[in-house]
Amino acid sequence: MNEKNSSPMVGILMGSANDWAVVKDAAVTLEKFGVAHEVRAISAHRTPDLVAEYARTAEARGLRVIIAAAGGAAHLAGVVAAHTPLPVIGIPVEGGALGGLDALLSMVQMPAGIPVATVACGKSGPTNAALLAVQILGVGDAEMRRKFTEYKRSLRDKVVESDAKLQQELGRRG
């Protein structure tokens, strides 16, 4: 999950390897932008020492952003944010008794001083987390910012093209 010959700039954490089926879209998105990353499955509750060590050493290891995904009332993103000065992006994983609401609430109710940027529950969450990481990296990297701007332009172009096709179709019927 890492770009060849490049140190990881983004860490992707998940509370369980079972979350990989959902979280892998973050890795796929980072790869599209050429962002080197690493992936770990470590738990804030079952391996708290590993999580704290990972977060404390992340900056020294060259990471610039950490994405943390967890379901239930897991506080992986919050625990990571408590141990690092790096930006942390939380992905609330759907599932469990409350369908992901508990994960979402655990991330958006962080106390003052321990920020966690939180993205959507569901399929778009991992992609948006990676895109937010790319935007954060782009603040200090003109090439990354250019790639992101090009990506946004491609989204616009797809909508314009889709609308043109729709208008053409509606014109044929009318």
TIVO-2410 file (N, C-alpha, C; in nm, 3 decimals):
# residues 174
REC num residu      c1      c2      c3 atome chaine
REC   1      M   0.081  -0.119   0.000     N      A
REC   1      M   0.000   0.000   0.000    CA      A
REC   1      M   0.085   0.125   0.000     C      A
REC   2      N   0.207   0.114  -0.037     N      A
REC   2      N   0.297   0.227  -0.032    CA      A
REC   2      N   0.355   0.253  -0.170     C      A
REC   3      E   0.370   0.378  -0.206     N      A
REC   3      E   0.435   0.411  -0.333    CA      A
REC   3      E   0.581   0.369  -0.325     C      A
REC   4      K   0.632   0.313  -0.432     N      A
REC   4      K   0.769   0.263  -0.434    CA      A
REC   4      K   0.869   0.376  -0.415     C      A
REC   5      N   0.975   0.347  -0.338     N      A
REC   5      N   1.087   0.439  -0.317    CA      A
REC   5      N   1.046   0.573  -0.259     C      A
REC   6      S   0.944   0.575  -0.179     N      A
REC   6      S   0.898   0.699  -0.119    CA      A
REC   6      S   0.851   0.672   0.023     C      A
REC   7      S   0.888   0.761   0.113     N      A
REC   7      S   0.845   0.745   0.251    CA      A
REC   7      S   0.698   0.781   0.263     C      A
REC   8      P   0.625   0.708   0.345     N      A
REC   8      P   0.483   0.738   0.363    CA      A
REC   8      P   0.461   0.878   0.417     C      A
REC   9      M   0.363   0.947   0.360     N      A
REC   9      M   0.324   1.079   0.407    CA      A
REC   9      M   0.192   1.073   0.483     C      A
REC  10      V   0.113   0.967   0.457     N      A
REC  10      V  -0.016   0.952   0.523    CA      A
REC  10      V  -0.021   0.814   0.588     C      A
REC  11      G  -0.066   0.812   0.710     N      A
REC  11      G  -0.091   0.686   0.779    CA      A
REC  11      G  -0.240   0.657   0.777     C      A
REC  12      I  -0.276   0.534   0.742     N      A
REC  12      I  -0.416   0.491   0.746    CA      A
REC  12      I  -0.427   0.386   0.855     C      A
REC  13      L  -0.506   0.417   0.956     N      A
REC  13      L  -0.527   0.325   1.068    CA      A
REC  13      L  -0.671   0.279   1.069     C      A
REC  14      M  -0.689   0.157   1.115     N      A
REC  14      M  -0.825   0.107   1.137    CA      A
REC  14      M  -0.822   0.022   1.262     C      A
REC  15      G  -0.934   0.023   1.333     N      A
REC  15      G  -0.943  -0.047   1.459    CA      A
REC  15      G  -0.940  -0.198   1.444     C      A
REC  16      S  -0.970  -0.247   1.325     N      A
REC  16      S  -0.973  -0.390   1.299    CA      A
REC  16      S  -0.943  -0.415   1.152     C      A
REC  17      A  -0.873  -0.522   1.122     N      A
REC  17      A  -0.846  -0.557   0.982    CA      A
REC  17      A  -0.976  -0.583   0.908     C      A
REC  18      N  -1.084  -0.615   0.980     N      A
REC  18      N  -1.215  -0.635   0.916    CA      A
REC  18      N  -1.266  -0.508   0.848     C      A
REC  19      D  -1.213  -0.392   0.887     N      A
REC  19      D  -1.257  -0.266   0.829    CA      A
REC  19      D  -1.190  -0.238   0.694     C      A
REC  20      W  -1.092  -0.319   0.656     N      A
REC  20      W  -1.016  -0.293   0.534    CA      A
REC  20      W  -1.107  -0.289   0.410     C      A
REC  21      A  -1.209  -0.372   0.406     N      A
REC  21      A  -1.299  -0.375   0.290    CA      A
REC  21      A  -1.359  -0.237   0.264     C      A
REC  22      V  -1.382  -0.160   0.369     N      A
REC  22      V  -1.437  -0.025   0.356    CA      A
REC  22      V  -1.324   0.077   0.338     C      A
REC  23      V  -1.222   0.066   0.419     N      A
REC  23      V  -1.117   0.167   0.427    CA      A
REC  23      V  -1.024   0.167   0.306     C      A
REC  24      K  -1.017   0.057   0.233     N      A
REC  24      K  -0.922   0.049   0.121    CA      A
REC  24      K  -0.945   0.158   0.017     C      A
REC  25      D  -1.065   0.213   0.007     N      A
REC  25      D  -1.089   0.322  -0.087    CA      A
REC  25      D  -1.003   0.444  -0.055     C      A
REC  26      A  -0.966   0.463   0.070     N      A
REC  26      A  -0.875   0.572   0.105    CA      A
REC  26      A  -0.738   0.547   0.042     C      A
REC  27      A  -0.690   0.424   0.053     N      A
REC  27      A  -0.560   0.390  -0.006    CA      A
REC  27      A  -0.564   0.403  -0.158     C      A
REC  28      V  -0.671   0.355  -0.219     N      A
REC  28      V  -0.685   0.364  -0.365    CA      A
REC  28      V  -0.682   0.511  -0.409     C      A
REC  29      T  -0.751   0.596  -0.338     N      A
REC  29      T  -0.755   0.739  -0.372    CA      A
REC  29      T  -0.618   0.802  -0.355     C      A
REC  30      L  -0.550   0.772  -0.247     N      A
REC  30      L  -0.415   0.827  -0.228    CA      A
REC  30      L  -0.321   0.781  -0.339     C      A
REC  31      E  -0.334   0.656  -0.380     N      A
REC  31      E  -0.251   0.605  -0.489    CA      A
REC  31      E  -0.275   0.681  -0.618     C      A
REC  32      K  -0.399   0.719  -0.644     N      A
REC  32      K  -0.430   0.796  -0.766    CA      A
REC  32      K  -0.358   0.930  -0.767     C      A
REC  33      F  -0.331   0.985  -0.651     N      A
REC  33      F  -0.260   1.112  -0.640    CA      A
REC  33      F  -0.110   1.093  -0.619     C      A
REC  34      G  -0.065   0.968  -0.616     N      A
REC  34      G   0.077   0.940  -0.597    CA      A
REC  34      G   0.126   0.966  -0.456     C      A
REC  35      V   0.036   0.957  -0.358     N      A
REC  35      V   0.073   0.984  -0.219    CA      A
REC  35      V   0.113   0.853  -0.151     C      A
REC  36      A   0.237   0.847  -0.107     N      A
REC  36      A   0.285   0.730  -0.035    CA      A
REC  36      A   0.215   0.722   0.101     C      A
REC  37      H   0.179   0.601   0.140     N      A
REC  37      H   0.105   0.583   0.265    CA      A
REC  37      H   0.136   0.446   0.324     C      A
REC  38      E   0.098   0.433   0.450     N      A
REC  38      E   0.110   0.304   0.518    CA      A
REC  38      E  -0.024   0.270   0.580     C      A
REC  39      V  -0.048   0.142   0.602     N      A
REC  39      V  -0.175   0.096   0.656    CA      A
REC  39      V  -0.148   0.006   0.775     C      A
REC  40      R  -0.221   0.031   0.884     N      A
REC  40      R  -0.209  -0.052   1.004    CA      A
REC  40      R  -0.348  -0.080   1.060     C      A
REC  41      A  -0.362  -0.197   1.121     N      A
REC  41      A  -0.484  -0.233   1.194    CA      A
REC  41      A  -0.445  -0.245   1.341     C      A
REC  42      I  -0.470  -0.138   1.417     N      A
REC  42      I  -0.439  -0.136   1.560    CA      A
REC  42      I  -0.558  -0.074   1.633     C      A
REC  43      S  -0.584  -0.122   1.750     N      A
REC  43      S  -0.704  -0.086   1.823    CA      A
REC  43      S  -0.675   0.006   1.941     C      A
REC  44      A  -0.754   0.113   1.953     N      A
REC  44      A  -0.741   0.204   2.067    CA      A
REC  44      A  -0.771   0.135   2.198     C      A
REC  45      H  -0.851   0.028   2.194     N      A
REC  45      H  -0.890  -0.041   2.316    CA      A
REC  45      H  -0.812  -0.170   2.341     C      A
REC  46      R  -0.783  -0.245   2.237     N      A
REC  46      R  -0.713  -0.372   2.254    CA      A
REC  46      R  -0.560  -0.359   2.248     C      A
REC  47      T  -0.511  -0.255   2.181     N      A
REC  47      T  -0.367  -0.231   2.172    CA      A
REC  47      T  -0.337  -0.082   2.197     C      A
REC  48      P  -0.377  -0.028   2.311     N      A
REC  48      P  -0.362   0.116   2.333    CA      A
REC  48      P  -0.216   0.162   2.331     C      A
REC  49      D  -0.125   0.079   2.379     N      A
REC  49      D   0.017   0.119   2.378    CA      A
REC  49      D   0.069   0.131   2.236     C      A
REC  50      L   0.028   0.039   2.148     N      A
REC  50      L   0.069   0.046   2.008    CA      A
REC  50      L   0.015   0.172   1.940     C      A
REC  51      V  -0.109   0.205   1.968     N      A
REC  51      V  -0.170   0.325   1.909    CA      A
REC  51      V  -0.096   0.450   1.956     C      A
REC  52      A  -0.070   0.459   2.085     N      A
REC  52      A  -0.001   0.576   2.138    CA      A
REC  52      A   0.140   0.588   2.079     C      A
REC  53      E   0.211   0.477   2.070     N      A
REC  53      E   0.347   0.478   2.013    CA      A
REC  53      E   0.343   0.517   1.865     C      A
REC  54      Y   0.248   0.462   1.792     N      A
REC  54      Y   0.233   0.496   1.650    CA      A
REC  54      Y   0.212   0.647   1.634     C      A
REC  55      A   0.120   0.701   1.712     N      A
REC  55      A   0.088   0.844   1.702    CA      A
REC  55      A   0.205   0.931   1.745     C      A
REC  56      R   0.272   0.894   1.853     N      A
REC  56      R   0.386   0.973   1.903    CA      A
REC  56      R   0.502   0.976   1.804     C      A
REC  57      T   0.523   0.869   1.730     N      A
REC  57      T   0.638   0.860   1.640    CA      A
REC  57      T   0.605   0.896   1.495     C      A
REC  58      A   0.480   0.923   1.466     N      A
REC  58      A   0.436   0.945   1.327    CA      A
REC  58      A   0.509   1.061   1.260     C      A
REC  59      E   0.518   1.173   1.326     N      A
REC  59      E   0.582   1.290   1.266    CA      A
REC  59      E   0.730   1.263   1.240     C      A
REC  60      A   0.799   1.205   1.335     N      A
REC  60      A   0.942   1.174   1.318    CA      A
REC  60      A   0.966   1.075   1.205     C      A
REC  61      R   0.866   0.991   1.177     N      A
REC  61      R   0.878   0.894   1.068    CA      A
REC  61      R   0.839   0.953   0.933     C      A
REC  62      G   0.803   1.082   0.931     N      A
REC  62      G   0.774   1.149   0.805    CA      A
REC  62      G   0.628   1.161   0.768     C      A
REC  63      L   0.540   1.108   0.850     N      A
REC  63      L   0.398   1.122   0.820    CA      A
REC  63      L   0.358   1.269   0.835     C      A
REC  64      R   0.260   1.311   0.754     N      A
REC  64      R   0.211   1.448   0.760    CA      A
REC  64      R   0.064   1.454   0.798     C      A
REC  65      V  -0.010   1.344   0.775     N      A
REC  65      V  -0.153   1.335   0.805    CA      A
REC  65      V  -0.183   1.191   0.846     C      A
REC  66      I  -0.276   1.174   0.939     N      A
REC  66      I  -0.320   1.040   0.979    CA      A
REC  66      I  -0.471   1.029   0.957     C      A
REC  67      I  -0.510   0.921   0.893     N      A
REC  67      I  -0.652   0.887   0.875    CA      A
REC  67      I  -0.680   0.771   0.969     C      A
REC  68      A  -0.784   0.783   1.051     N      A
REC  68      A  -0.816   0.678   1.147    CA      A
REC  68      A  -0.963   0.638   1.134     C      A
REC  69      A  -0.987   0.512   1.103     N      A
REC  69      A  -1.123   0.460   1.084    CA      A
REC  69      A  -1.158   0.363   1.195     C      A
REC  70      A  -1.277   0.378   1.249     N      A
REC  70      A  -1.322   0.284   1.351    CA      A
REC  70      A  -1.474   0.286   1.358     C      A
REC  71      G  -1.529   0.175   1.399     N      A
REC  71      G  -1.673   0.163   1.417    CA      A
REC  71      G  -1.708   0.157   1.564     C      A
REC  72      G  -1.837   0.146   1.591     N      A
REC  72      G  -1.883   0.143   1.729    CA      A
REC  72      G  -1.851   0.275   1.797     C      A
REC  73      A  -1.832   0.270   1.925     N      A
REC  73      A  -1.795   0.391   1.998    CA      A
REC  73      A  -1.644   0.398   2.013     C      A
REC  74      A  -1.572   0.334   1.923     N      A
REC  74      A  -1.426   0.334   1.926    CA      A
REC  74      A  -1.373   0.476   1.912     C      A
REC  75      H  -1.267   0.504   1.984     N      A
REC  75      H  -1.210   0.639   1.984    CA      A
REC  75      H  -1.072   0.640   1.921     C      A
REC  76      L  -1.050   0.560   1.817     N      A
REC  76      L  -0.919   0.552   1.756    CA      A
REC  76      L  -0.870   0.690   1.711     C      A
REC  77      A  -0.951   0.763   1.637     N      A
REC  77      A  -0.908   0.895   1.589    CA      A
REC  77      A  -0.877   0.989   1.705     C      A
REC  78      G  -0.960   0.987   1.808     N      A
REC  78      G  -0.938   1.074   1.923    CA      A
REC  78      G  -0.812   1.038   2.001     C      A
REC  79      V  -0.789   0.910   2.020     N      A
REC  79      V  -0.668   0.867   2.091    CA      A
REC  79      V  -0.544   0.906   2.010     C      A
REC  80      V  -0.549   0.885   1.879     N      A
REC  80      V  -0.437   0.924   1.794    CA      A
REC  80      V  -0.415   1.075   1.804     C      A
REC  81      A  -0.521   1.153   1.792     N      A
REC  81      A  -0.509   1.299   1.798    CA      A
REC  81      A  -0.451   1.347   1.930     C      A
REC  82      A  -0.479   1.273   2.038     N      A
REC  82      A  -0.426   1.311   2.169    CA      A
REC  82      A  -0.275   1.293   2.179     C      A
REC  83      H  -0.218   1.212   2.090     N      A
REC  83      H  -0.076   1.179   2.098    CA      A
REC  83      H   0.008   1.233   1.984     C      A
REC  84      T  -0.048   1.317   1.897     N      A
REC  84      T   0.031   1.368   1.784    CA      A
REC  84      T  -0.008   1.512   1.752     C      A
REC  85      P   0.087   1.589   1.700     N      A
REC  85      P   0.054   1.724   1.653    CA      A
REC  85      P   0.002   1.723   1.508     C      A
REC  86      L   0.004   1.608   1.443     N      A
REC  86      L  -0.039   1.599   1.304    CA      A
REC  86      L  -0.190   1.607   1.291     C      A
REC  87      P  -0.240   1.653   1.175     N      A
REC  87      P  -0.385   1.650   1.153    CA      A
REC  87      P  -0.435   1.506   1.148     C      A
REC  88      V  -0.548   1.482   1.211     N      A
REC  88      V  -0.610   1.350   1.215    CA      A
REC  88      V  -0.749   1.360   1.152     C      A
REC  89      I  -0.775   1.269   1.060     N      A
REC  89      I  -0.904   1.263   0.992    CA      A
REC  89      I  -0.972   1.134   1.035     C      A
REC  90      G  -1.091   1.144   1.091     N      A
REC  90      G  -1.164   1.027   1.137    CA      A
REC  90      G  -1.266   0.980   1.035     C      A
REC  91      I  -1.271   0.850   1.016     N      A
REC  91      I  -1.374   0.788   0.932    CA      A
REC  91      I  -1.463   0.705   1.022     C      A
REC  92      P  -1.589   0.746   1.042     N      A
REC  92      P  -1.680   0.662   1.120    CA      A
REC  92      P  -1.728   0.545   1.034     C      A
REC  93      V  -1.698   0.424   1.078     N      A
REC  93      V  -1.732   0.304   1.002    CA      A
REC  93      V  -1.874   0.261   1.038     C      A
REC  94      E  -1.954   0.240   0.935     N      A
REC  94      E  -2.092   0.196   0.955    CA      A
REC  94      E  -2.095   0.055   1.013     C      A
REC  95      G  -2.203   0.027   1.084     N      A
REC  95      G  -2.222  -0.107   1.136    CA      A
REC  95      G  -2.260  -0.103   1.283     C      A
REC  96      G  -2.266  -0.220   1.342     N      A
REC  96      G  -2.298  -0.230   1.482    CA      A
REC  96      G  -2.443  -0.198   1.512     C      A
REC  97      A  -2.471  -0.191   1.640     N      A
REC  97      A  -2.609  -0.172   1.686    CA      A
REC  97      A  -2.670  -0.040   1.642     C      A
REC  98      L  -2.588   0.063   1.623     N      A
REC  98      L  -2.640   0.194   1.589    CA      A
REC  98      L  -2.607   0.236   1.445     C      A
REC  99      G  -2.561   0.143   1.365     N      A
REC  99      G  -2.538   0.169   1.223    CA      A
REC  99      G  -2.432   0.272   1.192     C      A
REC 100      G  -2.339   0.295   1.283     N      A
REC 100      G  -2.234   0.392   1.260    CA      A
REC 100      G  -2.255   0.525   1.331     C      A
REC 101      L  -2.377   0.547   1.383     N      A
REC 101      L  -2.404   0.672   1.453    CA      A
REC 101      L  -2.313   0.686   1.576     C      A
REC 102      D  -2.291   0.578   1.647     N      A
REC 102      D  -2.204   0.582   1.764    CA      A
REC 102      D  -2.061   0.622   1.726     C      A
REC 103      A  -2.011   0.568   1.615     N      A
REC 103      A  -1.877   0.603   1.569    CA      A
REC 103      A  -1.871   0.751   1.530     C      A
REC 104      L  -1.972   0.796   1.459     N      A
REC 104      L  -1.978   0.937   1.419    CA      A
REC 104      L  -1.978   1.028   1.541     C      A
REC 105      L  -2.064   0.997   1.637     N      A
REC 105      L  -2.074   1.082   1.756    CA      A
REC 105      L  -1.944   1.082   1.837     C      A
REC 106      S  -1.875   0.968   1.842     N      A
REC 106      S  -1.750   0.966   1.918    CA      A
REC 106      S  -1.645   1.056   1.853     C      A
REC 107      M  -1.655   1.077   1.723     N      A
REC 107      M  -1.557   1.162   1.654    CA      A
REC 107      M  -1.594   1.309   1.656     C      A
REC 108      V  -1.722   1.341   1.642     N      A
REC 108      V  -1.761   1.482   1.634    CA      A
REC 108      V  -1.780   1.547   1.770     C      A
REC 109      Q  -1.765   1.470   1.877     N      A
REC 109      Q  -1.778   1.526   2.011    CA      A
REC 109      Q  -1.646   1.533   2.084     C      A
REC 110      M  -1.538   1.552   2.010     N      A
REC 110      M  -1.406   1.563   2.073    CA      A
REC 110      M  -1.400   1.690   2.157     C      A
REC 111      P  -1.330   1.684   2.270     N      A
REC 111      P  -1.318   1.803   2.354    CA      A
REC 111      P  -1.228   1.908   2.290     C      A
REC 112      A  -1.247   2.032   2.329     N      A
REC 112      A  -1.162   2.141   2.280    CA      A
REC 112      A  -1.016   2.108   2.303     C      A
REC 113      G  -0.936   2.132   2.204     N      A
REC 113      G  -0.792   2.107   2.214    CA      A
REC 113      G  -0.747   1.979   2.147     C      A
REC 114      I  -0.839   1.889   2.116     N      A
REC 114      I  -0.805   1.761   2.051    CA      A
REC 114      I  -0.892   1.749   1.925     C      A
REC 115      P  -0.858   1.825   1.819     N      A
REC 115      P  -0.942   1.823   1.700    CA      A
REC 115      P  -0.928   1.694   1.619     C      A
REC 116      V  -1.039   1.650   1.565     N      A
REC 116      V  -1.044   1.539   1.470    CA      A
REC 116      V  -1.136   1.583   1.357     C      A
REC 117      A  -1.081   1.595   1.237     N      A
REC 117      A  -1.165   1.623   1.121    CA      A
REC 117      A  -1.241   1.495   1.091     C      A
REC 118      T  -1.369   1.505   1.070     N      A
REC 118      T  -1.451   1.385   1.052    CA      A
REC 118      T  -1.522   1.390   0.917     C      A
REC 119      V  -1.515   1.279   0.845     N      A
REC 119      V  -1.580   1.270   0.714    CA      A
REC 119      V  -1.705   1.184   0.725     C      A
REC 120      A  -1.772   1.165   0.615     N      A
REC 120      A  -1.900   1.095   0.611    CA      A
REC 120      A  -1.891   0.949   0.651     C      A
REC 121      C  -1.999   0.900   0.709     N      A
REC 121      C  -2.018   0.756   0.725    CA      A
REC 121      C  -2.048   0.700   0.586     C      A
REC 122      G  -2.023   0.575   0.567     N      A
REC 122      G  -2.059   0.512   0.441    CA      A
REC 122      G  -1.947   0.513   0.339     C      A
REC 123      K  -1.984   0.480   0.217     N      A
REC 123      K  -1.889   0.458   0.108    CA      A
REC 123      K  -1.803   0.579   0.077     C      A
REC 124      S  -1.858   0.700   0.089     N      A
REC 124      S  -1.780   0.819   0.053    CA      A
REC 124      S  -1.679   0.859   0.160     C      A
REC 125      G  -1.692   0.809   0.282     N      A
REC 125      G  -1.602   0.848   0.390    CA      A
REC 125      G  -1.455   0.825   0.362     C      A
REC 126      P  -1.413   0.703   0.326     N      A
REC 126      P  -1.271   0.680   0.300    CA      A
REC 126      P  -1.216   0.763   0.183     C      A
REC 127      T  -1.294   0.776   0.078     N      A
REC 127      T  -1.249   0.858  -0.036    CA      A
REC 127      T  -1.233   1.002   0.008     C      A
REC 128      N  -1.332   1.055   0.079     N      A
REC 128      N  -1.324   1.194   0.124    CA      A
REC 128      N  -1.210   1.215   0.223     C      A
REC 129      A  -1.182   1.116   0.307     N      A
REC 129      A  -1.069   1.127   0.400    CA      A
REC 129      A  -0.938   1.141   0.323     C      A
REC 130      A  -0.922   1.060   0.220     N      A
REC 130      A  -0.800   1.067   0.139    CA      A
REC 130      A  -0.792   1.200   0.065     C      A
REC 131      L  -0.905   1.246   0.012     N      A
REC 131      L  -0.905   1.374  -0.058    CA      A
REC 131      L  -0.872   1.490   0.037     C      A
REC 132      L  -0.923   1.484   0.159     N      A
REC 132      L  -0.889   1.587   0.257    CA      A
REC 132      L  -0.740   1.581   0.290     C      A
REC 133      A  -0.685   1.461   0.301     N      A
REC 133      A  -0.541   1.448   0.324    CA      A
REC 133      A  -0.462   1.509   0.209     C      A
REC 134      V  -0.506   1.486   0.087     N      A
REC 134      V  -0.439   1.545  -0.031    CA      A
REC 134      V  -0.447   1.697  -0.024     C      A
REC 135      Q  -0.562   1.751   0.014     N      A
REC 135      Q  -0.575   1.896   0.027    CA      A
REC 135      Q  -0.480   1.950   0.134     C      A
REC 136      I  -0.471   1.881   0.246     N      A
REC 136      I  -0.380   1.925   0.354    CA      A
REC 136      I  -0.236   1.923   0.304     C      A
REC 137      L  -0.197   1.815   0.236     N      A
REC 137      L  -0.062   1.807   0.181    CA      A
REC 137      L  -0.039   1.917   0.077     C      A
REC 138      G  -0.144   1.952   0.002     N      A
REC 138      G  -0.133   2.054  -0.101    CA      A
REC 138      G  -0.107   2.194  -0.050     C      A
REC 139      V  -0.131   2.219   0.078     N      A
REC 139      V  -0.104   2.351   0.134    CA      A
REC 139      V   0.044   2.385   0.117     C      A
REC 140      G   0.131   2.287   0.133     N      A
REC 140      G   0.274   2.311   0.121    CA      A
REC 140      G   0.338   2.248  -0.001     C      A
REC 141      D   0.257   2.201  -0.095     N      A
REC 141      D   0.311   2.130  -0.211    CA      A
REC 141      D   0.232   2.172  -0.336     C      A
REC 142      A   0.292   2.258  -0.417     N      A
REC 142      A   0.224   2.313  -0.534    CA      A
REC 142      A   0.181   2.204  -0.632     C      A
REC 143      E   0.262   2.100  -0.649     N      A
REC 143      E   0.227   1.993  -0.742    CA      A
REC 143      E   0.105   1.915  -0.692     C      A
REC 144      M   0.099   1.890  -0.563     N      A
REC 144      M  -0.017   1.821  -0.506    CA      A
REC 144      M  -0.142   1.907  -0.522     C      A
REC 145      R  -0.127   2.036  -0.499     N      A
REC 145      R  -0.239   2.129  -0.514    CA      A
REC 145      R  -0.286   2.131  -0.660     C      A
REC 146      R  -0.192   2.128  -0.755     N      A
REC 146      R  -0.227   2.124  -0.897    CA      A
REC 146      R  -0.305   1.997  -0.930     C      A
REC 147      K  -0.259   1.882  -0.877     N      A
REC 147      K  -0.330   1.756  -0.901    CA      A
REC 147      K  -0.471   1.760  -0.845     C      A
REC 148      F  -0.486   1.819  -0.727     N      A
REC 148      F  -0.619   1.826  -0.667    CA      A
REC 148      F  -0.709   1.919  -0.747     C      A
REC 149      T  -0.654   2.031  -0.792     N      A
REC 149      T  -0.732   2.125  -0.874    CA      A
REC 149      T  -0.775   2.058  -1.003     C      A
REC 150      E  -0.688   1.980  -1.064     N      A
REC 150      E  -0.722   1.906  -1.185    CA      A
REC 150      E  -0.834   1.804  -1.157     C      A
REC 151      Y  -0.825   1.737  -1.043     N      A
REC 151      Y  -0.928   1.641  -1.002    CA      A
REC 151      Y  -1.064   1.712  -0.990     C      A
REC 152      K  -1.066   1.826  -0.923     N      A
REC 152      K  -1.191   1.901  -0.906    CA      A
REC 152      K  -1.247   1.944  -1.043     C      A
REC 153      R  -1.158   1.982  -1.132     N      A
REC 153      R  -1.201   2.021  -1.267    CA      A
REC 153      R  -1.263   1.901  -1.338     C      A
REC 154      S  -1.205   1.783  -1.319     N      A
REC 154      S  -1.260   1.663  -1.385    CA      A
REC 154      S  -1.400   1.631  -1.331     C      A
REC 155      L  -1.423   1.655  -1.202     N      A
REC 155      L  -1.557   1.636  -1.146    CA      A
REC 155      L  -1.657   1.730  -1.213     C      A
REC 156      R  -1.616   1.855  -1.226     N      A
REC 156      R  -1.701   1.954  -1.291    CA      A
REC 156      R  -1.731   1.913  -1.435     C      A
REC 157      D  -1.627   1.872  -1.507     N      A
REC 157      D  -1.644   1.834  -1.647    CA      A
REC 157      D  -1.740   1.716  -1.662     C      A
REC 158      K  -1.735   1.621  -1.569     N      A
REC 158      K  -1.827   1.506  -1.574    CA      A
REC 158      K  -1.971   1.550  -1.555     C      A
REC 159      V  -1.994   1.643  -1.465     N      A
REC 159      V  -2.130   1.692  -1.441    CA      A
REC 159      V  -2.180   1.769  -1.563     C      A
REC 160      V  -2.097   1.854  -1.620     N      A
REC 160      V  -2.136   1.930  -1.738    CA      A
REC 160      V  -2.168   1.836  -1.854     C      A
REC 161      E  -2.084   1.735  -1.873     N      A
REC 161      E  -2.107   1.637  -1.980    CA      A
REC 161      E  -2.236   1.559  -1.956     C      A
REC 162      S  -2.258   1.517  -1.833     N      A
REC 162      S  -2.379   1.444  -1.800    CA      A
REC 162      S  -2.504   1.529  -1.823     C      A
REC 163      D  -2.497   1.656  -1.784     N      A
REC 163      D  -2.610   1.745  -1.804    CA      A
REC 163      D  -2.636   1.766  -1.954     C      A
REC 164      A  -2.532   1.780  -2.032     N      A
REC 164      A  -2.548   1.798  -2.177    CA      A
REC 164      A  -2.617   1.678  -2.239     C      A
REC 165      K  -2.578   1.558  -2.195     N      A
REC 165      K  -2.643   1.437  -2.245    CA      A
REC 165      K  -2.790   1.433  -2.204     C      A
REC 166      L  -2.818   1.471  -2.082     N      A
REC 166      L  -2.955   1.475  -2.033    CA      A
REC 166      L  -3.038   1.575  -2.114     C      A
REC 167      Q  -2.981   1.693  -2.136     N      A
REC 167      Q  -3.054   1.796  -2.211    CA      A
REC 167      Q  -3.082   1.749  -2.355     C      A
REC 168      Q  -2.983   1.679  -2.411     N      A
REC 168      Q  -3.001   1.627  -2.546    CA      A
REC 168      Q  -3.112   1.523  -2.548     C      A
REC 169      E  -3.111   1.434  -2.449     N      A
REC 169      E  -3.214   1.331  -2.438    CA      A
REC 169      E  -3.353   1.394  -2.419     C      A
REC 170      L  -3.362   1.491  -2.333     N      A
REC 170      L  -3.491   1.557  -2.309    CA      A
REC 170      L  -3.538   1.631  -2.433     C      A
REC 171      G  -3.446   1.687  -2.508     N      A
REC 171      G  -3.481   1.758  -2.630    CA      A
REC 171      G  -3.537   1.665  -2.736     C      A
REC 172      R  -3.490   1.541  -2.737     N      A
REC 172      R  -3.538   1.442  -2.834    CA      A
REC 172      R  -3.681   1.401  -2.803     C      A
REC 173      R  -3.712   1.394  -2.675     N      A
REC 173      R  -3.846   1.353  -2.635    CA      A
REC 173      R  -3.948   1.463  -2.658     C      A
REC 174      G  -3.905   1.585  -2.636     N      A
REC 174      G  -3.997   1.698  -2.636    CA      A
REC 174      G  -4.049   1.732  -2.767     C      A
***
